[in-house]
Amino acid sequence: MGFLDVLDARLGDGLESVLRAHHRRRLIKLGWSELLPGRTGPGRFAAERPVREGNAVRVLIDGEEALPQIQEAIENARSHVHIANWHASPDFRLSREAGAPTLRELLAATAERVPVRLLLWAGPPVPMFQPTRGGTKDARAEFEKDSRVRCVLDARERTLHCHHEKIVVVDDEIAFVGGIDFTALEGDRHDHRQHAPDRPLGWHDLATRLEGPVVADVAQHFRQRWVEVSDERDLPEPRTPAPAGPSRVQLVRTVPEKTYDFAPRGEFSILDSYLRALRSARRLVYLENQFLWSPEVTEVLLDKLRNPPTEDFRLVLVLPRKPSNGADTTRGQLGRLLAAEGGEHLIVAVTLTAHDGDDSAPVYVHAKLGIVDDEWMTIGSANLNEHSLFNDTEVNVVTDDADLIRRTRLRLWSEHLQRPEEELAGDPATVVDGMWRPIAQEQADLEDRGARRTHRLTLLPGASRRAARLQGPLRGLLVDG
């Protein structure tokens, strides 16, 4: 390792240590010290959120599966529709079927029968990135034009942060929680598990469809935000649905302190749940995420790689090749993880590409999923960075339904490995060593030689520890007051 590499590593480690110490002081001050190392209690569910029994959970993979189901639920609403999203474009269509309505048309038609409430982030105070405040105001005007839709813009964000959650509640009976935005900003959300290269940028994403008592928690979260930022203070408390399935589910959130009266000390139960699960991991950590530069999360993963809990422990990461920001920070953290395993082949980090003969296109990984030991799973809107775990509003769901978790993992592995599920049903470590690693390595070798790749997977390139790694921690210190 050269002098610059040593200097970069020391600067990076020092800055990340400062950021962790800052987060530690913040959590202690706010009464969230149970998240700190050595203080986490038993279990993988977050400590301060209820766990609901009796839920039906469907995991919806990619926009082609998720978006039409959301449209169908909205069309069949009998009482109300509540939506909270990062941004929604009036001309976005939830279905590619011929004659499908735009989102504005869908919501306006539904609002003729039942109340429709749409809660969106107001955009950044200065036009640094999309969606701008002018753009969100134009969208609100379009949604409400000649329509009974109520659209409210929430400007209570922390500096340089946003409202990032993506939830839909229909009749307090069905809820959708995931990572899919109702907009084509930055990429086309309509994609399918085949990921054909028929668009400039493919899109891999996830959502959950929920029925049962946990729906009341999703509905209550929407209500809490709505009554504080709108002029409608008397929105009724949501009713709790009857049991609908076998799954235990917990709604977890990030709500920064001093943002809303309903959470004056904030809420960091997404971070709590992730840290509990990752610290308990014995055999497998499988993460799909847009970013990976939370120092709290990477420190746990580093410890697992340096001190494997079992001989067959494996860490599999599915990340975008070029995230919308933070690419060098993610690469720097990946460099640390690869160095920590010491050549023991415990980690595989890949990205996705669509292929069809001579045609290819990148596939953007926008999913936010964590699986540990096929015993814990979370899906939602939270990325693994300080934005999502400390400073943006976010909503995830967590379950310990082992059958659902294993089926979800096999469906995802079948999509990414392009193999039937029955070929992947064996021991996860065997599948990682026998399929994930050799396929991704082969494709990386082809790419290095300038040859045409033949498979969707490849190793994530550019695991650098250069100074760009510092951007994430530095940005965190500057804007994380």
C-alpha positions in Angstrom: 0.0 0.0 0.0 1.4 3.3 -1.1 1.7 6.5 1.0 -1.5 8.1 -0.5 -3.4 4.9 0.2 -2.2 4.8 3.8 -3.1 8.5 4.2 -6.5 8.0 2.6 -7.3 5.0 4.9 -6.3 6.9 8.0 -8.3 10.0 7.0 -11.3 7.9 6.1 -11.1 5.8 9.3 -10.7 9.0 11.4 -13.6 10.8 9.8 -15.9 7.8 10.0 -14.9 7.5 13.7 -15.9 11.2 14.2 -19.2 10.6 12.5 -20.0 7.5 14.6 -19.1 9.5 17.7 -21.4 12.3 16.6 -24.2 9.8 15.9 -23.6 8.2 19.3 -23.9 11.5 21.1 -27.0 12.3 19.2 -28.7 9.0 20.0 -27.8 9.2 23.7 -29.1 12.8 23.9 -32.4 11.7 22.3 -32.8 8.7 24.5 -31.9 6.1 21.8 -28.8 4.7 23.5 -30.2 1.1 23.2 -29.0 1.2 19.5 -25.3 1.4 20.6 -22.9 -1.5 20.5 -23.3 -3.7 23.6 -26.6 -2.2 24.5 -28.9 -3.9 22.0 -31.5 -6.1 23.7 -32.5 -9.6 22.6 -34.4 -10.3 19.4 -34.3 -8.8 15.9 -37.4 -6.6 16.0 -36.9 -3.0 17.0 -37.5 -2.3 20.7 -39.9 0.6 20.5 -42.4 -0.5 17.8 -45.3 -3.0 18.1 -45.0 -6.4 16.4 -48.3 -7.4 14.8 -49.5 -10.9 14.5 -51.7 -12.3 11.7 -50.6 -10.5 8.5 -50.6 -11.5 4.9 -47.5 -10.3 3.1 -46.8 -10.4 -0.6 -43.3 -9.3 -1.9 -43.7 -7.6 -5.2 -40.5 -7.7 -7.3 -39.9 -5.1 -9.9 -42.3 -2.5 -11.2 -44.2 -4.7 -13.6 -45.4 -6.8 -10.7 -45.9 -4.0 -8.1 -47.4 -1.1 -10.0 -50.5 -2.7 -11.5 -51.4 -4.2 -8.1 -51.2 -0.7 -6.5 -53.4 0.6 -9.3 -56.0 -2.2 -8.9 -56.2 -1.5 -5.1 -56.7 2.3 -5.7 -59.4 1.6 -8.4 -61.3 -0.6 -5.9 -61.1 1.7 -3.0 -64.4 2.0 -1.0 -63.4 4.4 1.8 -60.2 6.3 1.1 -56.8 6.3 -0.5 -53.7 7.8 1.3 -50.4 8.1 -0.5 -47.0 9.4 0.8 -44.1 9.5 -1.6 -40.8 11.2 -2.3 -42.3 12.6 -5.6 -45.2 11.7 -7.9 -45.5 12.8 -11.5 -49.1 13.5 -12.7 -48.4 11.9 -16.1 -46.9 8.7 -14.6 -48.8 5.5 -15.4 -48.9 2.6 -13.0 -49.7 0.2 -15.9 -48.3 -0.1 -19.4 -51.6 -1.6 -20.6 -53.2 0.1 -23.6 -55.5 2.9 -22.4 -54.1 2.9 -18.8 -54.8 6.2 -17.0 -52.1 8.6 -15.8 -51.7 8.8 -12.1 -53.5 12.1 -12.2 -56.5 10.6 -14.0 -56.5 7.5 -11.7 -56.5 9.6 -8.5 -59.0 12.1 -9.9 -61.5 9.4 -10.9 -61.1 7.7 -7.5 -61.6 11.0 -5.7 -65.0 11.2 -7.2 -66.0 8.3 -5.0 -63.8 8.5 -1.9 -61.3 10.9 -0.3 -57.8 10.8 -1.9 -55.0 12.4 0.1 -51.5 12.7 -1.5 -48.5 13.7 0.7 -45.3 14.6 -1.2 -42.0 16.1 -0.3 -41.9 19.8 -1.2 -38.5 19.5 -2.8 -35.2 21.1 -1.8 -35.2 24.7 -0.6 -32.7 25.6 -3.3 -32.9 24.0 -6.8 -29.8 21.7 -6.3 -31.5 18.5 -7.6 -34.8 17.1 -8.7 -37.6 17.4 -7.8 -37.3 21.2 -7.5 -39.8 23.1 -5.3 -41.2 24.7 -8.4 -41.7 21.3 -10.0 -43.5 19.9 -6.9 -45.8 23.0 -6.8 -46.6 22.4 -10.5 -47.3 18.7 -9.8 -49.6 19.6 -6.9 -51.5 22.1 -9.1 -51.9 19.4 -11.8 -53.2 16.8 -9.3 -55.7 19.2 -7.8 -56.8 20.8 -11.1 -60.5 20.0 -11.7 -60.2 17.3 -9.1 -61.2 16.5 -5.6 -57.7 15.1 -4.8 -56.0 16.7 -1.8 -52.3 17.1 -2.4 -50.1 18.5 0.4 -46.4 19.3 0.1 -44.3 18.7 3.2 -41.4 21.1 3.6 -40.4 20.0 7.1 -37.2 18.3 5.9 -33.9 18.5 7.6 -31.3 20.6 5.8 -30.2 18.8 2.5 -32.5 15.8 3.4 -36.0 14.8 2.3 -39.2 12.8 2.9 -38.3 9.6 1.2 -40.9 7.0 2.2 -43.2 5.3 -0.4 -46.5 4.1 1.1 -50.0 3.6 -0.1 -53.0 2.9 2.2 -56.4 1.8 0.8 -59.5 1.7 3.1 -57.2 0.9 6.1 -57.4 -2.7 4.8 -54.5 -2.9 2.3 -51.1 -1.1 2.4 -48.1 -1.0 0.2 -44.6 -0.3 1.6 -41.5 -0.3 -0.5 -39.1 1.6 -2.6 -41.0 2.5 -5.8 -41.6 6.1 -6.6 -44.5 7.2 -8.8 -42.3 9.1 -11.3 -39.9 8.6 -14.2 -37.4 11.0 -12.7 -33.9 9.5 -12.8 -35.2 6.2 -14.4 -38.1 4.1 -15.6 -39.8 2.4 -12.7 -41.5 0.0 -15.1 -39.3 -3.1 -15.5 -39.7 -6.8 -15.2 -37.6 -9.7 -13.9 -36.3 -10.4 -17.4 -34.6 -7.0 -17.5 -34.5 -6.8 -21.3 -32.2 -4.1 -22.6 -35.1 -2.2 -24.3 -34.5 1.0 -22.3 -31.5 3.1 -21.5 -31.5 2.2 -17.8 -33.2 -0.9 -16.3 -34.7 -0.7 -12.8 -34.7 -3.3 -10.1 -37.1 -2.5 -7.2 -39.3 -4.0 -4.5 -42.5 -3.4 -2.6 -44.7 -5.2 -0.2 -48.5 -5.7 -0.2 -49.8 -5.9 3.3 -53.1 -7.0 4.8 -53.9 -7.5 8.5 -53.2 -5.5 11.7 -49.9 -4.0 10.6 -51.9 -1.9 8.0 -53.1 0.2 10.9 -49.5 1.1 11.7 -48.9 2.2 8.1 -52.2 4.2 8.2 -51.3 5.8 11.5 -47.9 6.9 10.2 -49.6 8.6 7.3 -52.2 10.2 9.6 -49.5 11.5 12.0 -47.7 13.4 9.2 -50.9 14.5 7.4 -52.5 16.2 10.4 -49.3 18.2 11.2 -48.7 19.5 7.7 -52.2 20.0 6.4 -55.2 22.0 7.5 -57.2 18.8 8.2 -56.7 18.2 11.9 -59.6 15.9 12.5 -58.6 13.0 10.2 -60.0 9.9 12.1 -57.7 7.4 13.7 -57.3 4.3 11.5 -59.2 1.2 12.3 -57.3 -2.1 12.9 -58.0 -4.8 10.3 -58.7 -8.4 11.4 -56.0 -11.0 11.0 -55.4 -11.9 7.4 -52.4 -14.3 7.3 -49.6 -16.1 9.1 -46.8 -13.4 9.3 -45.6 -11.4 12.2 -44.7 -7.9 10.8 -43.3 -4.7 12.4 -43.5 -1.3 10.9 -40.2 0.6 11.5 -39.4 4.2 10.7 -36.8 7.0 10.5 -38.2 10.2 11.8 -35.6 12.9 12.6 -36.0 14.7 15.8 -37.6 18.2 15.9 -39.4 17.5 12.6 -42.9 16.5 13.9 -44.7 17.0 17.2 -45.6 13.3 17.2 -41.9 12.3 17.5 -40.1 15.1 19.3 -37.1 12.9 20.1 -37.2 11.3 16.6 -37.4 7.7 15.8 -34.6 5.5 14.5 -36.2 2.0 14.6 -35.0 1.1 11.0 -31.4 1.5 12.2 -32.3 -0.4 15.4 -33.8 -3.3 13.5 -30.9 -3.5 11.0 -28.2 -3.4 13.7 -30.0 -6.1 15.8 -30.3 -8.4 12.8 -26.8 -7.9 11.4 -25.2 -8.3 14.8 -27.0 -11.6 15.2 -26.1 -13.0 11.8 -24.7 -16.5 11.8 -24.8 -17.8 8.2 -26.0 -15.3 5.7 -26.4 -11.6 5.1 -28.0 -10.7 1.8 -28.4 -7.0 1.0 -29.9 -5.3 -2.0 -29.5 -1.5 -1.7 -28.9 1.7 -3.6 -26.1 2.8 -1.2 -23.8 1.2 1.3 -22.0 3.9 3.3 -23.6 3.9 6.8 -20.6 3.6 9.1 -22.8 1.9 11.8 -23.8 -0.8 9.3 -20.4 -1.3 7.7 -18.7 -1.6 11.1 -21.0 -4.5 11.9 -20.2 -6.1 8.6 -16.5 -5.6 9.0 -16.6 -7.4 12.3 -18.5 -10.3 10.8 -15.9 -10.6 8.1 -12.9 -10.4 10.4 -14.5 -12.8 13.0 -16.9 -15.1 11.0 -19.5 -16.5 13.3 -19.5 -19.8 11.4 -17.4 -21.4 8.7 -20.2 -21.1 6.1 -20.9 -17.4 6.8 -21.4 -15.4 3.6 -22.2 -11.8 2.7 -23.8 -11.1 -0.6 -24.3 -7.5 -1.8 -26.3 -6.4 -4.8 -25.6 -2.7 -5.6 -25.9 -0.3 -8.5 -22.8 0.2 -10.6 -23.3 4.0 -10.6 -25.7 5.2 -7.8 -27.2 8.6 -8.2 -24.7 9.9 -5.7 -22.3 8.5 -3.1 -20.7 6.1 -5.6 -17.2 6.6 -4.5 -18.2 6.4 -0.8 -19.9 3.0 -1.5 -16.8 1.9 -3.4 -14.6 2.9 -0.5 -16.7 1.0 2.0 -16.7 -2.0 -0.3 -12.9 -1.8 -0.5 -12.8 -2.0 3.3 -15.1 -5.0 3.4 -13.0 -6.9 0.7 -9.8 -6.1 2.6 -11.4 -7.3 5.9 -12.2 -10.8 4.7 -8.5 -11.5 4.1 -9.0 -13.6 1.0 -11.4 -16.1 2.6 -14.1 -15.5 0.0 -16.8 -14.6 2.4 -18.2 -11.7 0.4 -19.5 -11.3 -3.1 -20.5 -7.8 -4.3 -22.2 -7.6 -7.7 -24.1 -5.3 -9.9 -26.7 -6.0 -12.6 -26.8 -5.5 -16.4 -29.5 -6.3 -18.9 -28.4 -8.5 -21.9 -29.9 -9.6 -25.2 -27.4 -10.7 -27.8 -25.3 -7.8 -28.7 -27.5 -5.3 -26.8 -26.9 -4.4 -23.1 -28.0 -1.8 -20.6 -27.2 -1.2 -17.0 -29.9 -2.1 -14.4 -30.2 0.4 -11.6 -30.5 -1.3 -8.2 -33.1 0.8 -6.3 -34.3 -2.0 -4.0 -33.9 -1.7 -0.2 -33.9 -5.2 1.1 -32.1 -7.0 3.9 -32.2 -10.7 4.7 -30.3 -12.4 7.6 -30.1 -16.2 8.0 -33.5 -16.6 6.2 -35.0 -15.6 9.6 -35.2 -11.8 9.3 -36.2 -9.6 6.4 -36.8 -5.9 5.9 -38.1 -4.1 2.8 -38.9 -0.5 2.4 -37.6 2.9 1.4 -34.4 3.1 3.6 -31.0 3.1 2.0 -27.9 2.1 4.0 -26.6 5.6 4.4 -26.8 8.3 7.0 -29.6 10.1 5.1 -32.0 7.2 5.4 -31.0 5.9 8.9 -30.8 9.3 10.6 -32.2 12.2 8.6 -34.8 11.4 5.9 -38.3 10.2 6.8 -38.4 6.5 5.9 -40.7 3.5 6.3 -39.7 -0.2 6.2 -41.5 -3.4 7.3 -39.8 -6.2 9.1 -40.8 -9.9 9.3 -39.5 -13.1 10.8 -41.7 -15.3 8.6 -39.0 -17.9 7.6 -41.0 -19.4 4.8 -41.8 -16.1 3.2 -38.2 -14.9 3.6 -36.7 -18.0 2.0 -39.2 -17.9 -0.8 -38.4 -14.2 -1.4 -34.6 -14.9 -1.4 -35.0 -17.8 -3.9 -37.2 -15.6 -6.2 -34.6 -12.9 -6.2 -31.7 -15.3 -6.6 -33.5 -16.9 -9.5 -33.9 -13.5 -11.1 -30.3 -12.4 -10.7 -28.6 -15.8 -11.3 -31.0 -16.6 -14.2 -31.5 -20.1 -12.8 -34.6 -22.0 -11.7 -35.4 -21.8 -8.0 -35.0 -25.5 -7.5 -31.3 -25.2 -8.5 -30.8 -22.6 -5.8 -32.6 -24.3 -2.9 -29.5 -25.8 -1.3 -27.2 -24.4 1.4 -26.8 -20.7 0.8 -23.0 -20.8 1.2 -22.8 -23.6 -1.5 -24.9 -21.5 -3.9 -22.8 -18.4 -3.2 -19.5 -20.3 -3.8 -20.8 -22.4 -6.7 -22.9 -19.9 -8.6 -22.7 -16.3 -7.4 -18.9 -16.0 -7.2 -17.9 -17.9 -10.4 -20.6 -16.3 -12.6 -19.8 -12.8 -11.4 -16.0 -13.4 -11.7 -16.4 -14.8 -15.2 -18.3 -11.8 -16.4 -15.8 -9.4 -14.8 -13.0 -11.2 -16.7 -14.9 -10.9 -20.0 -15.4 -7.2 -19.3 -11.8 -6.7 -18.5 -10.8 -8.3 -21.8 -13.2 -6.1 -23.7 -15.3 -9.1 -24.7 -19.1 -9.2 -24.7 -20.6 -10.3 -21.4 -23.1 -13.1 -21.4 -24.8 -12.9 -18.0 -26.7 -10.4 -15.9 -24.3 -10.5 -12.9 -20.8 -9.1 -12.7 -18.5 -8.1 -9.9 -18.9 -4.5 -8.7 -15.9 -2.6 -10.1 -13.9 0.2 -8.7 -13.5 -0.9 -5.1 -11.4 2.2 -4.3 -10.1 3.6 -1.1 -9.1 6.9 -2.7 -10.1 10.2 -1.1 -13.5 10.2 -2.7 -14.5 7.8 0.0 -14.6 10.7 2.4 -17.5 12.4 0.7 -20.2 10.5 2.5 -18.9 10.9 6.1 -17.9 14.5 5.4 -21.4 15.3 4.0 -22.9 13.6 7.0 -21.0 15.8 9.4 -21.9 19.0 7.5 -25.6 18.4 7.3 -26.3 16.1 10.3 -26.9 18.8 12.9 
